Amino acid sequence: MQAVRVNHTTTSSPSSARTSALITIRGAARALLAPAMPPDWDLQSIDRIGPESVLLELGARGLPRILLEWHAYSGDPPPSVLRGPDYAAGYRERPDAWSLDDADTPSEVKRAAAAMLHLLARPPVPVALHAEPPPPADELELRPFGCEELMRWLAPTLAPGHELIDGWRLDDAYPFGPEEVAVAFAHPTSDEEPRIKVRLRADSRPAAHRTEQFDVLYTLPFGRGVDPERAELHRQLAAELTLHLEACDRRVRFQGPPRAPGQGAAGGVPSAHNLALPGPCYQHCSFCAVREEIDPAIDGDPAYIAALERDLAAAAARGTRVLRVNGLEPLRASFVFDLLDVARHEGFEEFHILSTFLPAADRAVAERLVRSLPGRYRFYVPIYGSCPEVHDAVTGLPGSFATLMRAVRNLRELIGGSSEGGEQGRQGELIFTTVLTSENLGDVRAMADLVRPLGRWWEVHLPFPNTSSRRDGYHQVAVQMSRALQALYPAGWAALGDLPLGEVVPCIAWAHQRATGHALVTPERLQRRQREPSGTYYQTIGFTHSLGGGRPVAFTAATTPCPHLDRCALSQVCPGKVYTAYAQRFGLDELRPVALAELQQHPAGPELLAAVAAEAATA
């Protein structure tokens, strides 16, 4: 499904827009409680907790809040601190809120809370706290849950370009994996694009807010470790969007797609456990939009770290022995070495570290890293150019090439120089990885010459969209699959690197093979092919993925099916789709069906057809 494009003109909310009970209650509560609130306080959010009950979150921006319950009743009063003839009021505890029973809570906070509780229990004018009852099932209109349907349904209360709060306007919406829609906002004075996620309600899964139909979530999943101002912005946007979702037509019921299969290898032990650590990355790689979805953790939140440790223990108990460590910049997470020690203690036998490795330019960091590793390990070192002019242009960080080369020197010395063995019988490998973009495509031959003597091997990949947002850097730097093959497998020259079959779809690889003679579609490469696009990697690769307990899972880029699957002889060994962003930029003319006769007439045709049949039988 493609992104919903919205214009950038400011529009006001239509006069015919439906009003939300919670929006009305919020206005009444603000007016009621204003005399008791300190000057810098406000009603920050409101959530429904019952048919005639709401939860009010009050306080100053960027500081702990107080949580007050407000109930209307006409029979037995609910449990509460204060009761009036028609209303009751109480308070809740939460780790990030003031505890009104705690001796350390400031006295002015306690006085303000007490005054507001009295106003809620005995308001001077009646306030209707009830929720509109749902219509009978036979009166519901059923719609499929998806980006276009959700935004069309939301438009009467939050139109494209409409300001949600404090100048933040609805800017874009796109699918975020198979179950969520990302709703993006923009501000005329900011380059940020905060994104709030909406999915169908699932009470067994954590959410920031809930309506009758939806869960509302935001990223920044790392407790107190993230930038507090960004966290506060996302909290406000999520709370406000929830009210607009509640305001929409209750006669419509959304139905979701079939739930995606669980992660991990079916019926067996997951091949690896992926540990994503959100240490700050100071590179701004032109192809990467991960930082738009995951904020860096400034410091380790104890609850978050404990959740990661539980994930490690659970994965080890299932028998997983390979740990992949990545994220933003995992080596800048203050708690990374403690977690590596935990993983080694739990029984993980092989670590794969995916990092910029710039921190390892500091010899002490490199030595601490190597001490944290088990007997087998791999360093996946990204390099994007053979010289500072190319590499630094891709990373957006001046000096990053020189820093990387110092890190490589440290790592090579510490693991034995040859990248094949090291001290105390350890088996360490240093592997270079490169993402081909329009900026470094002409530097492929020089990069191959640089990395060949330094590492065990060189992995070359194509960029993929981290999101389906039109702001994703993929739209600016992606290269056509055919051009990437021309650079890596030049006509009349030996192959310079290896681009996995699957990242390049088989029909394009086959066309290049026929034109140049490079063996790109062979039984061996079919067996090793990548079966899904890299942008859907964490859903399908067969390992568990951890952001800490019930945190959000990794992104999944939107895809467009190949139009030739029903008439292509290689369809059984093809991912069968390309990124929607790829189709938008380059079109689909590059894809063409391979005729069965083409394969039969090729000198290696019988072996290739047998391999295709064998792979299809095991799919």
Number of C-alpha atoms within 10 A of each C-alpha: 14 17 20 20 14 13 12 15 11 14 14 13 18 13 8 8 15 15 16 19 17 23 17 14 17 20 11 15 20 15 10 18 20 14 13 17 21 13 10 8 15 17 20 18 22 24 20 22 14 14 13 16 22 23 20 22 20 22 24 16 17 12 13 16 22 24 23 21 22 24 26 26 17 8 8 6 15 15 11 16 14 17 21 16 12 15 25 25 26 22 19 15 13 11 7 12 16 21 21 20 9 9 9 9 12 12 11 10 17 18 14 17 21 16 14 21 25 19 21 25 22 18 16 9 7 11 15 13 21 18 15 11 8 11 11 8 10 7 11 14 11 12 14 13 18 22 21 19 13 17 19 13 16 20 17 20 25 25 23 26 21 23 20 19 14 10 14 21 23 25 24 25 27 26 26 24 19 19 17 21 25 25 25 20 22 20 17 10 8 8 8 13 19 21 25 23 23 28 21 20 18 12 10 6 10 15 20 14 23 25 18 13 16 19 21 24 25 23 18 24 22 25 17 18 20 22 14 16 11 15 20 14 17 19 21 18 21 22 21 18 22 25 25 21 24 22 21 19 15 16 14 15 16 16 13 15 10 8 8 11 9 11 15 20 15 10 6 11 18 21 17 25 25 22 22 20 28 30 25 20 20 15 18 15 18 20 24 19 19 17 15 18 19 20 22 24 23 18 19 20 15 14 14 19 21 15 17 20 20 14 23 26 18 14 27 24 13 11 15 23 21 23 26 20 22 20 23 24 23 26 28 25 20 16 17 20 19 12 19 22 15 16 26 20 13 17 18 26 18 22 25 20 22 22 21 23 26 25 19 25 19 14 16 11 19 20 15 12 18 14 13 17 23 20 16 17 22 20 22 23 22 20 25 27 27 19 16 16 12 18 25 21 20 27 22 14 15 15 13 21 23 16 16 20 16 18 23 24 15 20 25 19 13 20 21 16 19 16 22 16 16 18 11 7 9 16 18 30 25 24 19 21 19 20 19 26 22 15 18 19 19 16 17 21 16 13 21 18 12 14 17 14 10 18 21 16 19 24 16 22 19 19 22 25 28 25 26 28 29 17 14 20 19 24 20 15 17 24 20 16 19 16 13 23 22 14 18 22 23 17 16 9 10 10 17 19 20 15 20 18 23 21 22 25 26 25 20 20 21 21 18 22 17 13 10 15 14 19 14 24 21 18 18 11 15 22 15 12 20 20 20 19 21 22 20 20 17 19 23 18 18 19 23 25 22 22 22 23 16 13 17 19 14 21 21 21 25 25 20 17 14 19 14 14 18 11 13 16 20 25 20 17 23 23 21 21 17 22 20 19 25 20 17 12 15 13 12 15 7 13 18 17 18 20 12 14 10 10 18 14 10 12 9 12 16 13 15 20 18 12 19 20 14 16 15 13 9 6 8
